[in-house]
Amino acid sequence: MLRISAGGFEFTARLEEEAAPETVAAFRRLLPLESKIIHVRWSGEAGWIPFGDLDLGLGPENATCYPHPGEIVLYPGGVSETEILLAYGYVNFASKAGQLAGNHFATVTEGNENLRPLGVKFLWEGAQEIAFREE
């Protein structure tokens, strides 16, 4: 079980170990993870955590261009920088270089009602603290 604290909201997520085992393992190596989440530029209703040129040694796995609200994807880099994206509404995952597909590795199972309020918060108030911890 993954606990996520962001912008004063609490969420619980399921790690998608069967669908994305390599991505889950790479993400676990980053835990505990504390960062800031900001609103995406190109993709629609989501927040992202940029990691620049961080190489996690991953390729496509359970990849999607259209994550649903509550789905968390990790883009392993390549065309654009490595990043984590948290969807709170409609998303067409892209960058200035074009369409991207991120590895769907976690899904919010509790706190979904606060996804949109979180998204509105980082849209209008700017970067928000976010922390991921596994329990």
Secondary structure, DSSP 8 states (H G I E B T S, - for coil): -EEEEETTEEEEEEE-TTT-HHHHHHHHTT-SEEEEEEE-SSSEEEEEEE-TT-------SSEESS--TTEEEEE-SSSS--EEEEEEEEE--EETTEE--EEEEEEEEE-GGGHHHHHHHHHHS--EEEEEEE-
